[in-house]
Amino acid sequence: MSYFEGNLSFVKKCRPKALAAEANAVTVPNPFMKNFFASLLGTLAGLAIATVGAGVLILGFIVVVSSLDKKTVTVEKGAYLVFDLHANITDTPAEFDHAGFASLLSGGSDAGQTLQLRIVTRALREAAHDKRIAGVFLTGSLEPSGYGTGFAALKEVRAALADFKASGKPVVAYLDFATTRDLYLTAGATDLSLDPYGTLVLPGLASEPMFYAGAFERFGVGVQVTKSGAYKSYAEPFVRKDLSPENREQLQKLLDDLWSDLIADVSADRKLAVAMVQTLVDEEGMIRPEAALKAGLVDRLAYRDEIIAKLKKATGKIDADDPFTQVRLEDYVTTLSEDTVEPKGHAAASTIAVVYAEGAIVEGEGEHGEVGGADFSRELRRLRQDDDVKAIVVRVNSPGGSATASEHIQREIRLAQKVKPVVVSMGSYAASGGYWISAYSDRIFAEPTTITGSIGVVGIHFDIKKLANDLGFTWDGVKTGRYADLFTISRPKSPEEMALFQRMVDWIYGEFIRKVAEGRHLDPAEVRRIAQGRVWSGGEAVKLGLVDELGGLDAAIAYAAKTAKLGVNYKLEEFPRAETFAEMIEAFVDRVHPSASAGQGVMSQVVTRFKEQAKTLEQFNDSRGVYARLPLEIIVR
């Protein structure tokens, strides 16, 4: 019953008494009615104001978006391309700058932005041959979020920066409080400066999963697990209080592989011995400016104003009030021609479709940041049936997820492969279900720092019997079959029921092995040996035959064009599609929240971690409760 209905019924109940006494009563204001109508009018007025306000906000939103779309960017000759690292670099196109709009509403904040990887690499490579661009200036600190800004993605940006530097133009970088990712990206700069009171935070890599078994025991949440693969550790946080020996072994090997590649690249860029850099890392962890300069990790110590003064001089600016000649990377991209390599005057180009599978794989349509099995399969089917699309490149940046959804996606890839080339480019993560959908492609590209493999299957089952009973809740029921209540969470599974789930998991695992062997042309026995749910780096995956070639997204696109015999006459089409206006608003509302940055307080960081894991639990939506997913928290910091 609404507030209005409740108060109206009360008025009706009081009315007879009021009529009986009316003849002898002195007319006075009724406080209840006065308050009621005041409240009602206030509510209506509030609703009207809110409606008008929302309309004005939406109208303003439309105007802002329209003005952004129509923004004209002029690139002056001799300009420096400014690459603000204060961003999260994702594989999937950022259809709308949510962070930028939030900054606009807040009067201008330093909230990070989202940049698409291909936008960054394309801008850098185009700028290398653009006579208007004199150099590149990198500043700020990267802000990884979700599956963005992984080391594999940064490897591709490094390659684009190297191509820019090879053109003979300078790459100037300024660091303040720099992370491993920041140094990894900027180490090859022609002029790398560190603030005199800055720091290079270079302690090495670590992965520290959070375990929930103790908390679940305390609160009465039961967890039962079925799995295939000795190294399949996805469910460990729910049933253990520490790493299993197998998980510890694979994590150590993975981090060693990733770190070896990172430190080798940084050492090569700075022309230093790997052993010397490792010694400095082990001795300092947080490397002070003087030590960084002495070791050769940076070229100079300088304040920001000194670097700006150098850039002003380089661009011919004399007046102290004038900024140096510059253009932001994200603005520069808008000045470039359509994303195509079609020669002028040539017939209409054929299309290579680049499809992004970024995020956990779930059944159904999926939400923002997820790979919905139904949604993704439908898009692949559309591209398969489109005769103008001559090849498909699937960019995978996913830890996997639902085995059912992964199979639906793989089915469409197999069908597409029968009529046109399908090439996979692995990003920072392409593991478990992410590998499942990759196995049948014509060729798989990965970076040395890609996290892949995890060919294994796990089933996880929760029950809240003890928790509910402690609170006074109980269940009872009837059924028509022995296993009719198989999926209940009101009690633990019986041994016979767990045997059923284990049989299902073993069957899916066998299918996973068979598919990888068939898709990769490997001996099933060999696949079973290297599978076991074990996680591998991209470099190791090449040695094992799980990946064909080291290379990034551009290499995969070039291979697809060559296989489809397109030469240089093709254009690119990207999926996901552009967001609708309603989706933009919804996504904007969802995203306006404090970022999980290093600057958060301790409690905020703890709450953020719990929220992240709660989101992961929401992704447990496989209809059979069977998952091909990367271990819950291989978060490399």
C-alpha positions in Angstrom: 0.0 0.0 0.0 1.4 3.4 -1.0 1.8 6.4 1.3 -1.2 8.1 -0.3 -3.5 5.1 0.0 -2.5 4.5 3.6 -3.2 8.1 4.7 -6.5 8.2 2.7 -7.8 5.1 4.4 -7.0 6.6 7.8 -8.9 9.8 6.8 -12.0 7.7 5.9 -11.9 5.9 9.2 -11.9 9.2 11.1 -14.6 10.8 9.0 -17.8 9.5 10.9 -16.7 10.8 14.2 -15.9 14.2 12.7 -19.5 14.4 11.2 -21.2 13.5 14.4 -19.5 16.2 16.3 -19.8 18.8 13.5 -22.8 20.6 14.9 -21.3 21.4 18.2 -17.7 21.8 17.0 -15.9 25.0 16.4 -14.3 25.0 13.0 -10.5 24.8 13.5 -7.8 23.7 11.1 -7.2 19.9 11.1 -3.5 19.4 11.8 -3.5 15.9 10.3 -5.2 17.1 7.1 -2.9 20.1 6.9 0.2 17.9 7.3 -1.2 15.4 4.9 -1.9 17.8 2.1 1.4 19.6 2.8 3.2 16.3 2.5 1.2 15.4 -0.6 1.9 18.7 -2.3 5.5 18.5 -1.3 5.8 15.1 -2.8 4.2 16.1 -6.0 6.3 19.2 -6.2 9.4 17.1 -5.5 8.4 14.7 -8.3 7.9 17.6 -10.7 11.2 19.2 -9.8 13.0 15.8 -10.1 11.3 15.1 -13.5 12.2 18.5 -14.8 15.7 18.2 -13.4 16.2 14.8 -15.0 14.9 16.2 -18.3 17.4 19.1 -18.1 20.2 16.7 -17.2 19.4 14.4 -20.1 19.1 17.3 -22.4 22.4 18.6 -21.2 23.8 15.2 -21.6 22.7 15.1 -25.2 24.1 18.5 -25.9 27.5 17.5 -24.3 27.6 14.3 -26.3 26.7 16.1 -29.5 29.3 18.8 -28.9 31.9 16.1 -28.2 31.1 14.3 -31.5 31.3 17.6 -33.4 34.5 18.7 -31.8 37.0 20.0 -34.4 40.7 19.2 -33.6 43.4 21.1 -35.3 46.9 19.7 -35.3 49.6 22.4 -35.5 52.8 21.7 -37.3 55.6 20.7 -34.8 53.1 19.5 -32.2 53.9 16.9 -29.6 51.5 14.0 -29.2 50.6 13.9 -25.5 49.9 10.4 -24.2 48.4 10.8 -20.7 49.0 7.5 -18.9 46.3 8.4 -16.4 44.1 5.8 -18.0 43.0 2.2 -18.2 43.8 0.6 -21.6 41.2 -1.9 -22.6 40.9 -4.2 -25.7 37.3 -3.4 -26.3 36.4 -0.1 -27.9 35.3 2.6 -25.4 32.1 3.7 -27.0 31.6 6.5 -24.6 34.0 8.3 -22.2 32.1 7.7 -18.9 35.0 9.0 -16.8 35.3 12.1 -18.9 31.7 12.9 -18.5 31.9 12.3 -14.8 34.8 14.7 -14.7 32.7 17.3 -16.6 29.9 17.1 -14.1 32.2 17.3 -11.1 33.7 20.5 -12.4 36.8 18.8 -13.7 38.5 16.1 -11.6 41.5 13.9 -12.2 39.5 10.8 -12.7 41.2 8.4 -15.2 39.9 7.7 -18.6 39.5 4.6 -20.7 41.5 4.2 -23.9 41.2 1.4 -26.4 44.4 -0.4 -27.2 44.0 -0.1 -31.0 43.3 3.6 -30.7 46.6 4.0 -28.8 48.8 1.9 -31.1 47.2 3.3 -34.2 47.7 6.9 -33.1 51.4 6.3 -32.3 52.0 4.5 -35.6 50.2 7.2 -37.7 52.0 9.9 -35.8 55.4 8.4 -36.7 54.8 9.4 -40.3 52.8 12.5 -39.7 54.9 15.6 -40.6 52.8 17.7 -38.2 53.9 15.6 -35.2 57.4 16.4 -33.8 57.5 13.9 -30.9 55.6 12.1 -28.2 55.3 13.1 -24.5 54.3 10.5 -22.0 53.3 11.5 -18.5 51.1 10.3 -15.6 50.6 6.8 -14.1 48.6 4.0 -15.5 45.4 3.0 -13.8 44.7 -0.7 -14.4 41.1 -1.8 -13.9 39.3 -5.1 -14.6 41.1 -6.9 -17.4 42.6 -3.7 -18.8 46.2 -2.5 -18.9 47.7 -6.0 -18.6 51.3 -6.6 -19.5 50.4 -8.2 -22.8 48.5 -5.0 -23.9 51.4 -2.9 -22.7 53.8 -5.0 -24.8 51.8 -3.9 -27.9 51.9 -0.2 -26.9 55.7 -0.6 -26.3 56.0 -1.9 -29.9 54.1 1.1 -31.2 56.3 3.4 -29.3 59.4 1.7 -30.6 58.1 2.2 -34.2 57.6 5.9 -33.4 61.1 6.2 -32.1 62.5 4.4 -35.1 61.1 7.2 -37.3 63.7 9.5 -35.8 61.3 11.5 -33.6 61.9 11.8 -29.8 59.8 10.1 -27.1 59.9 12.2 -24.0 58.6 10.7 -20.7 58.2 12.2 -17.3 57.5 10.0 -14.2 56.6 10.8 -10.7 55.4 7.9 -8.5 55.9 5.3 -11.1 54.8 1.6 -11.0 56.3 -1.4 -12.7 53.8 -0.9 -15.5 54.8 2.8 -15.9 58.5 2.0 -16.2 57.8 -1.0 -18.5 55.9 1.2 -20.9 58.3 4.2 -20.8 61.7 2.5 -20.4 62.4 2.9 -24.2 61.9 6.6 -24.2 64.7 8.7 -25.7 64.5 11.0 -22.7 63.2 9.5 -19.5 62.9 11.9 -16.5 62.0 11.2 -12.9 60.8 13.8 -10.4 63.6 14.5 -7.8 61.1 13.5 -5.1 59.5 10.7 -7.1 59.9 6.9 -6.8 60.2 3.9 -9.0 58.0 1.3 -7.4 59.7 -1.8 -8.8 59.4 -4.6 -6.2 58.8 -7.5 -8.6 55.5 -9.3 -9.3 53.2 -10.9 -6.7 49.8 -12.6 -6.7 48.0 -12.8 -3.3 44.7 -14.6 -3.5 42.1 -14.0 -0.7 40.7 -17.2 0.9 37.1 -17.4 2.2 36.9 -20.9 3.7 37.4 -19.7 7.3 34.7 -17.1 6.9 32.3 -19.5 5.3 32.9 -22.0 8.1 32.2 -19.3 10.7 29.0 -18.1 9.1 27.7 -21.5 8.1 28.1 -21.4 4.3 28.9 -24.9 2.9 31.0 -25.4 -0.2 31.5 -28.6 -2.2 33.8 -28.9 -5.2 34.2 -31.2 -8.1 37.1 -30.8 -10.5 39.3 -32.3 -13.2 42.9 -31.3 -13.4 45.4 -31.4 -10.5 46.3 -27.7 -11.0 42.7 -26.5 -11.5 42.6 -24.2 -8.5 39.6 -22.0 -9.3 37.6 -23.1 -6.3 40.5 -23.1 -3.8 39.6 -19.7 -2.1 36.2 -21.2 -1.1 37.5 -24.5 0.4 41.0 -23.7 1.5 42.8 -21.2 3.7 46.0 -21.2 1.7 47.5 -22.2 -1.6 47.7 -25.8 -2.6 51.2 -27.1 -3.5 50.1 -27.5 -7.1 48.7 -23.9 -7.2 51.8 -22.5 -5.6 53.9 -24.3 -8.1 52.0 -23.0 -11.1 51.7 -19.4 -9.8 55.5 -19.3 -9.1 56.3 -20.5 -12.6 53.9 -18.1 -14.2 55.2 -15.1 -12.3 58.8 -16.1 -13.0 58.0 -16.3 -16.7 56.2 -12.9 -16.8 58.9 -11.2 -14.7 61.7 -12.6 -16.8 60.1 -11.1 -19.9 59.4 -7.7 -18.3 62.8 -7.3 -16.7 64.6 -8.4 -19.9 62.6 -5.8 -21.9 63.3 -3.0 -19.4 67.0 -3.9 -19.2 67.4 -3.9 -23.0 65.7 -0.5 -23.2 68.0 1.0 -20.6 71.0 -0.9 -21.9 71.6 -2.5 -18.5 72.4 -6.1 -17.4 69.4 -8.0 -16.2 71.3 -9.2 -13.1 72.1 -5.6 -12.1 68.5 -4.5 -12.4 67.4 -7.6 -10.4 69.9 -6.8 -7.7 68.5 -3.2 -7.5 65.0 -4.5 -7.3 65.8 -6.9 -4.5 67.8 -4.3 -2.5 65.4 -1.4 -2.8 61.9 -2.4 -4.0 60.9 1.3 -4.0 63.8 2.8 -5.8 64.7 6.4 -4.8 65.5 9.0 -7.4 69.3 9.1 -6.9 69.6 5.4 -7.0 67.4 5.2 -10.1 69.6 7.8 -11.9 72.9 6.2 -10.7 71.7 2.8 -12.0 70.7 4.2 -15.4 67.0 3.4 -15.0 66.2 7.0 -15.8 68.1 9.6 -17.8 67.7 12.6 -15.5 66.0 14.0 -12.4 63.8 17.0 -13.2 60.8 18.8 -12.0 57.7 18.9 -14.2 58.2 22.6 -15.0 61.7 21.9 -16.3 60.4 19.3 -18.7 57.6 21.6 -19.8 60.1 24.4 -20.4 62.2 22.0 -22.6 59.1 21.1 -24.6 58.2 24.7 -25.1 61.6 25.4 -26.4 61.4 22.4 -28.7 58.2 23.6 -30.1 59.3 27.2 -30.5 57.2 28.8 -27.7 58.9 31.8 -26.1 56.1 33.5 -24.1 56.0 32.1 -20.6 52.2 32.0 -20.7 52.0 29.9 -23.8 51.7 26.1 -23.6 54.0 24.0 -25.7 52.4 23.0 -29.1 50.6 19.8 -28.5 47.6 17.5 -29.2 46.1 14.9 -27.0 46.4 11.3 -28.3 42.6 10.7 -28.0 42.0 14.0 -29.9 44.6 13.2 -32.6 42.9 10.0 -33.5 39.7 11.9 -34.5 41.7 13.6 -37.2 42.7 10.4 -38.9 40.9 8.9 -41.9 38.6 5.9 -41.6 40.3 2.9 -40.1 41.1 1.3 -43.4 44.1 0.5 -45.5 42.2 0.8 -48.8 44.2 2.8 -51.4 42.6 5.9 -52.7 40.6 5.4 -55.9 40.3 1.7 -55.2 37.0 -0.2 -55.2 35.1 -0.6 -51.9 37.3 -2.5 -49.5 36.3 -5.9 -48.0 35.9 -6.2 -44.3 37.9 -7.8 -41.5 35.8 -8.1 -38.4 37.6 -7.7 -35.1 35.4 -9.2 -32.3 36.4 -8.5 -28.7 35.8 -11.2 -26.0 36.8 -9.2 -22.9 35.6 -10.2 -19.5 34.2 -13.3 -17.8 32.2 -15.7 -20.1 28.6 -16.1 -18.8 25.4 -17.6 -20.1 22.8 -15.4 -21.7 23.4 -11.8 -22.9 25.9 -10.8 -20.3 26.4 -7.4 -18.8 28.9 -4.6 -19.5 32.4 -6.1 -19.1 31.2 -9.7 -19.6 31.1 -12.0 -22.6 27.5 -13.2 -22.9 27.4 -16.6 -24.7 24.1 -15.8 -26.5 25.1 -12.2 -27.4 28.6 -13.2 -28.6 27.4 -16.2 -30.6 24.7 -14.2 -32.3 27.3 -11.6 -33.4 29.7 -14.3 -34.8 26.7 -15.9 -36.6 25.9 -12.5 -38.2 29.6 -12.1 -39.3 29.7 -15.6 -40.7 26.6 -14.9 -42.8 27.9 -11.5 -44.0 29.6 -12.0 -47.4 31.3 -8.7 -47.1 33.2 -9.9 -44.1 36.1 -11.9 -45.5 37.9 -12.8 -42.2 37.2 -12.7 -38.5 39.8 -11.8 -35.8 38.7 -12.7 -32.2 40.6 -10.8 -29.6 40.4 -12.8 -26.3 41.0 -11.1 -23.0 39.1 -13.4 -20.7 39.7 -15.7 -17.7 36.9 -18.0 -19.0 33.7 -18.8 -17.1 30.7 -20.9 -18.1 31.6 -24.1 -19.9 28.2 -24.0 -21.6 28.6 -20.5 -22.9 32.1 -21.2 -24.0 30.9 -24.1 -26.1 28.2 -22.0 -27.7 30.8 -19.5 -28.8 33.2 -22.1 -30.0 30.5 -23.7 -32.0 30.0 -20.5 -33.9 33.7 -20.1 -34.4 33.9 -23.6 -35.9 31.1 -22.9 -38.3 32.6 -19.5 -39.3 36.0 -21.2 -39.9 34.4 -23.4 -42.6 33.6 -20.4 -44.8 36.3 -17.8 -43.9 39.5 -17.4 -41.9 39.2 -17.0 -38.1 42.3 -15.9 -36.3 42.7 -15.4 -32.5 44.7 -12.7 -30.8 45.2 -13.4 -27.1 45.4 -10.4 -24.8 46.5 -10.3 -21.2 44.2 -13.3 -20.3 43.0 -16.1 -22.5 42.6 -19.0 -20.1 40.3 -21.8 -19.4 37.0 -20.9 -21.2 39.1 -18.2 -22.9 41.3 -20.9 -24.4 38.2 -23.1 -25.1 36.9 -20.5 -27.6 40.3 -20.1 -29.1 41.3 -23.7 -29.8 39.7 -24.1 -33.3 41.0 -20.9 -34.9 43.3 -20.9 -38.0 46.1 -19.4 -36.0 46.6 -18.2 -32.4 48.8 -15.2 -31.6 49.8 -14.3 -28.0 52.3 -12.1 -26.2 55.0 -13.7 -23.9 53.2 -12.2 -20.9 49.7 -13.5 -21.9 48.2 -15.7 -19.2 46.7 -18.8 -21.0 46.1 -22.5 -20.7 44.1 -23.5 -17.5 42.6 -26.4 -19.5 40.6 -27.9 -16.7 37.0 -27.9 -15.4 35.6 -27.3 -11.9 32.2 -27.5 -10.3 31.3 -25.5 -7.2 28.3 -25.9 -5.1 27.1 -23.7 -2.1 24.7 -24.5 0.6 23.4 -22.3 3.4 21.8 -24.9 5.7 23.8 -24.1 8.8 23.6 -20.3 8.3 19.8 -20.5 7.8 19.3 -22.9 10.7 21.3 -20.6 13.1 18.9 -17.8 12.1 15.8 -20.0 12.7 15.1 -20.9 9.0 14.3 -24.5 8.0 13.1 -26.3 4.9 10.9 -29.2 4.2 9.5 -30.5 0.9 8.4 -33.4 -1.3 9.7 -34.6 -4.7 9.0 -37.0 -7.5 12.5 -38.3 -8.2 15.6 -39.2 -6.3 17.5 -36.2 -7.6 14.6 -33.7 -8.1 16.2 -31.3 -5.6 19.7 -31.8 -6.9 20.4 -28.0 -7.2 19.0 -26.9 -3.9 21.2 -24.7 -1.6 19.2 -25.7 1.5 21.5 -28.6 2.3 24.9 -30.1 1.3 25.0 -32.5 -1.6 25.0 -36.2 -0.8 27.9 -38.4 -1.9 25.7 -39.9 -4.6 24.9 -36.4 -5.9 28.5 -35.3 -5.8 29.3 -38.4 -7.9 26.9 -37.2 -10.5 28.5 -33.7 -10.6 32.0 -35.3 -10.8 30.9 -37.4 -13.7 29.7 -34.3 -15.5 32.9 -32.5 -14.7 35.0 -35.4 -16.0 33.0 -35.6 -19.2 33.4 -31.8 -19.9 37.1 -32.1 -19.1 37.4 -35.0 -21.6 35.6 -32.9 -24.2 37.9 -30.0 -23.5 41.0 -32.3 -24.0 39.5 -33.7 -27.2 38.7 -30.3 -28.6 42.1 -28.9 -27.9 43.8 -31.9 -29.4 41.6 -31.7 -32.5 41.8 -27.9 -32.9 45.5 -27.7 -32.3 46.4 -31.0 -34.1 48.0 -32.4 -31.0 48.1 -35.9 -29.5 45.3 -36.2 -26.9 47.7 -37.8 -24.4 50.1 -34.8 -24.8 47.3 -32.4 -24.3 46.2 -34.3 -21.1 49.8 -34.1 -19.8 50.1 -30.3 -20.3 46.5 -29.6 -19.3 45.5 -30.5 -15.8 44.1 -27.0 -15.3 47.7 -25.6 -15.4 48.2 -21.9 -16.2 51.0 -21.1 -18.7 52.6 -17.9 -20.0 52.2 -17.1 -23.7 55.9 -17.8 -24.2 55.6 -21.3 -22.7 52.3 -21.9 -24.6 54.2 -21.5 -27.9 56.7 -24.2 -26.8 53.8 -26.5 -25.9 51.9 -26.0 -29.1 49.0 -24.2 -27.5 49.8 -21.0 -29.3 51.2 -20.7 -32.8 53.1 -17.4 -32.8 54.1 -14.5 -30.6 52.6 -11.2 -31.7 49.8 -8.7 -31.0 46.5 -7.8 -32.5 48.1 -6.0 -35.5 50.0 -9.2 -36.3 46.8 -11.2 -36.1 44.9 -8.8 -38.4 47.8 -8.9 -40.9 47.7 -12.7 -40.9 43.9 -12.7 -41.4 44.3 -10.3 -44.4 47.0 -12.5 -45.9 45.0 -15.7 -45.4 41.9 -14.1 -46.9 44.0 -12.8 -49.8 42.9 -9.2 -49.3 46.3 -7.6 -49.8 46.0 -4.0 -48.6 42.4 -3.6 -49.7 40.4 -4.1 -46.5 38.8 -2.1 -43.7 38.1 -3.1 -40.1 34.7 -3.5 -38.3 34.7 -3.8 -34.6 32.3 -5.5 -32.2 30.7 -4.8 -29.6 28.4 -2.4 -31.3 28.1 1.2 -30.3 26.0 1.7 -27.1 22.6 3.2 -27.3 21.8 6.4 -25.5 20.0 4.5 -22.7 22.9 2.2 -22.3 25.3 5.1 -22.1 23.3 6.6 -19.2 23.0 3.3 -17.4 26.7 2.6 -17.8 27.5 6.1 -16.7 25.5 5.7 -13.5 27.0 2.3 -12.8 30.5 3.6 -13.2 30.5 6.8 -11.2 32.2 5.4 -8.1 35.6 5.7 -6.4 38.3 3.8 -8.3 40.3 1.0 -6.7 43.6 2.9 -6.8 46.6 2.7 -4.6 45.5 5.9 -3.0 42.5 4.3 -1.2 42.5 3.8 2.5 42.8 0.3 4.0 39.1 -0.2 4.6 38.2 1.1 1.1 40.7 -1.4 -0.4 39.2 -4.3 1.6 35.6 -3.3 0.6 36.7 -3.1 -3.0 38.2 -6.6 -2.9 35.0 -8.0 -1.4 32.9 -6.2 -4.1 35.0 -7.6 -6.8 34.6 -11.2 -5.5 30.8 -10.6 -5.0 30.7 -9.7 -8.7 32.5 -12.9 -9.6 30.0 -14.9 -7.6 27.2 -13.3 -9.7 28.9 -14.8 -12.8 28.4 -18.4 -11.5 25.4 -18.8 -13.8 26.2 -21.9 -15.8 23.1 -24.1 -16.0 25.0 -27.2 -15.1 27.2 -25.5 -12.5 30.3 -26.4 -14.5 33.0 -23.8 -15.2 36.1 -23.6 -17.3 37.6 -20.6 -15.6 41.0 -19.2 -14.6 41.9 -19.5 -10.8 39.7 -16.9 -9.0 42.5 -14.4 -8.4 45.5 -14.5 -10.6 45.9 -10.8 -10.2 49.5 -9.8 -10.9 50.5 -6.7 -9.0 
